[in-house]
Amino acid sequence: MREAATPWERLRQMLITVGPGALWLGLFVLIPTLIMLVASLMSRGSLGQLVPPFGLHNYLRFFSDPLFLEIIGRSLWIGLWSTVFIMLLGYPLAFYIAQSRHKEVLLLLVVIPFFTNFLIRVYAWIVIFQKEGLLNGLITAFGLPPAELLPSTLAVYVATVYTYLPFFVLPLYAAVERIDWSQLEAAYDLGARPIRAFWEAIFPQTVPGLFEGFLLVFIPAVGTFVIADLLGGGKVTLIGNLIQLQFGSAQNWAFGSAASMVLMAMVLLGLWLYARTQGEKGLDKLV
């Protein structure tokens, strides 16, 4: 009969199994977050360095200035509507891929953009939207005057939808693959019409993938700054651009850290809402 493991043996086994992951999270997640938190409580020196006094003055400045509140609102607005457009496009696309005989090819087409550098893909949209670009070339071919597409909010929306569409399609496709289609047949047998049968029997089974795709799209869409910087031309300032500016030309690391912590709090709030909505099972799947 095997003897019970001693506390030291259990500790050693735990360090072997959990230790590497915990060390990674501690070095590259926990410690940088703590540094950012401490920096957000400090002040900017005359040369841009972090100096005392400590306090919540950066947070008070962030939430008391209408300009920064407007930036938060704009970030949430663009992130939300971009996510809505992605859901409208990605939901039927995930079903089409799952039901297609060529799903492997279609999935490859969905993930092919990841083979190209993100910055190159954004610059490709600049080529398409610029005044002498492809889109204006098509417009003028029909005898219409060229449109001012760059910089514009429309260009930011289009590039955001294009960039994050795969992040929604892939988890939703995985959920569609697990659908029990016999429930749809049962709904038809009970006299339900197609729309109600889909809503009652199929849609609830896709909700976990829908939530996962929503979070995977909404969170980076709110915090993005490259798309807004290049395609918005300084006219579309999001919270990501604000953080970049504070750590760059403004040299105000304390305020930039506070803005980063606000963005992180928004992300954690979204994860908490997901966990509350989907329960422990949904949280386990997300992790």
N, C-alpha and C positions, 0 to 999 in steps of 0.2 A: 504494500500500500504506500502510495507516494506521500511524503511528508508535506505539510502546508508550507508555503513559501514564507520566509521571514519578511519583515517590513523592508529590510535593506534590499532583498532580492526583488520585491515588488517595485521598489523605487528604481532599481537598476533597469528592470524591464520597461518601466514607464519612460525612463530617460532614453532608452534605446528606441522605443517606438514613437514617442511623442516629442522627444528632445529636439531632433533636427528641424521639424516643422515649427516648434515653438521658438527655437533660436532664430530661424529665418524671419518669422513674424515679429519677433522682438527687435531684431536689428534693422529691418527694412520697413516696418509698419509702426510699431509701438514707439520706439525711440524717436524717429523723425516726427511723429505726431506730437509727442511731448515737447520736443524742441520748438515745433511750430506754435504750440499752445503757449509756451513760455515767452516766445518772441512776440506773440500777439498782445501780451500784457505789458510789454515794454514800450519805450518811446524812441523816436528818431532823433539821433544826434545831429550836430551841425554838419557832419560829413557823411551822413546817412547811416552811421553805425547804430547798433542797438544799445540804448542806455536806460538807466532808471529815470523816473520812478515807474513802479509797477502799478497797474490799475486796469480798469475797464474802459478807459477813455477812447481807445480805438473802436471798440464795439459801439459805444455811445455815439461816436462820430458817424459810424457806418449807418446806424438806424435812425439818426436824427437828420441826416442830410437828404433832402428830397431827390437829389440827383442819384445817389446810390440806391435808394429805394426804387427809383424808376428803372435802374439797371437790373435789379433783381426781378422786378415785374416783367421787364422785356425778356430776360433770360427764361423765366418760367413760361411766358406766353409763347415764345418761339419754340422752346423745347416741347411744350404741350401740343401745339398745333403740328409741329413736325412729326411727333409721335402719332397723332391722330391720322395724318396722311399716310404714314408708314403702315399703320394698322389696316387702313382701308385698302392699301395695295397688297400688303403681305398676307392678310388672312385668306383671301381666295387663292393667292399664289401658293401658299403652303398646302392647301387642299389639292390644287391642280398637280403639284409635284408629287404628293403622296399617292394620287390616283393614276399617275402617268406610267406608261410602260418604260419610259426612258428617265426614270427618276434619278439615276446615277449621273446622267449627263446634265440634267437640270440642276442638281445640287452642285455639280462642279461649276456650272455657270454662275451660281449664286456666290460661291466662295472664291472665284477667280479674282475679283478685285483685291482680295487680301494678298495676292501674290505681287501686287504693285505697291510701292511706297505711298503712304497716305498723302504726303505733300504733293507728289506728282499728280495724284488724282484730283486734288483741289486745283492745281495749275491747269489741268485739262479743262476744267469748267471755266477758267478764265479765258482760255482760247475759244471756247464755245460761246460765251456771253459777251466778249468784247465787241466794240463797235464794228470792227471789220471781221468779226468771227463767223462761225458756221451758221448760227441761228439767224443773225441779221442778214447773212447771205441768202438764206431761204426766204426771209421776209421780203427783201428787196426783189427777189426773183418773181414775186407775185405783184410787183408794182407798188408795194407799200413802203412808206418811209421807214428807215432803220429806227429801232427802239433803243432807249437808254437802259440797257439791262445790267450794266456794270459801272459802278457799284450800286447794289440795290438789295432790299430785303428779300425780294423774290429769288435772287441768286443764292442768298444764304439758305432759304427754305429748300430750294431744289437740291443744292449740294448736300445739305444735312439729310434730307430724305434718301438720297442716293447712297450716302456714306453708311448710314445706320440701318438700312433696310435688311441686309443679311443678318444682323443681330436679332431681328424680330422673326424672320422667316425660319431660321434654324431651330430654335426651341419650340416654336409652334408646330413645325413639321414633325418634330419628335413626339409631340402630344397627339397630333393627328394620326400618326402611325400606331398609337396605342388605343385608338377608338374601338369600342365594341359596337360594330354596326348592327348586331342583332337587336339592339335597343331601338334602332330606327325602324326595323321591320316590325317590331312589337308595337310601336307607335302607329304605324300604318294599319296594322291589324285592329287596333282599337278605334280606328276611324279618324285619326288626326290628319289634317291636311299637310302638304309638304313643308310649309313655312313653320307651322307649329311643331311638327315632328322634329324638324331640325333644331328649333329653339329649345325644345324640352328634352330631346334625347341626345343630340350631338354637341350642341354648344357647351353645356356644362362640363363635358369631358375635355374640352379644349381650354377651359378657364385657367388651369395651372400654367400651361404653355403661354397663354395670353398674358398673364401677369409677369411671367419671367421675361418675355419679349418686351413688354412695356417698360420694365425697369432697366433692362439692358440697353434700351434706346433712350429713354427719357433722361436718365442720369448723365450719360456723356453728352447728350444734346444740350442740356442746360449748361454744362461746364465747358463746352467747346470754345476755343478762341481762334484757332487757325482759320476756320471757314469764315467766321465773321470778320477777321482781320483782313483776309485777302479778297474776299468777295463783297464784303460790306464797305471796304475802303475807309474805315473810320467813322462811317455814318451809322453803323449798327454795332453798338458797344454792349457786350454781354459781360457777365460777371467774370468769365475767364479772361477776357481782355483787360478788365480792371485789375485783376491779380497780376497778369503779365506786366502791365504798366507800372504797378507799384514795385515789383521786383526788378524792373528794368530801368527806364529813364527816370522815374520818380525817385528811385533809391529810398523808398520808405518801406523797409522790410517789416516793420512792426504792423503797419496798417495792412500791408499785403498778407501777412500771416493771419490777421483778424478776418479779412475777407475770405481767406482759404478755409478757416475754421467754420465760418458761416456756411460756405458751400458744402463742407464735410457734414455739417449738421443737417443740411437739407438732404444729403445722400442717406445718412443714417435714419432720418425720418421716413424716407421712402422704403428702406429695408425693414424698418419696424412695422410700417403699415402692411407690407407684404407678409411679414411673419404673423401679424394679427389676423390677416384675411385668410391666409392659407394654412395657418396652424404650424405645428412643429414639423409636419411632413414637408410643407412648402419651404420652410427654412433649411431643412436638411438638404433638400434638392438644390437650393440656391447655393449653399456652401459646397 
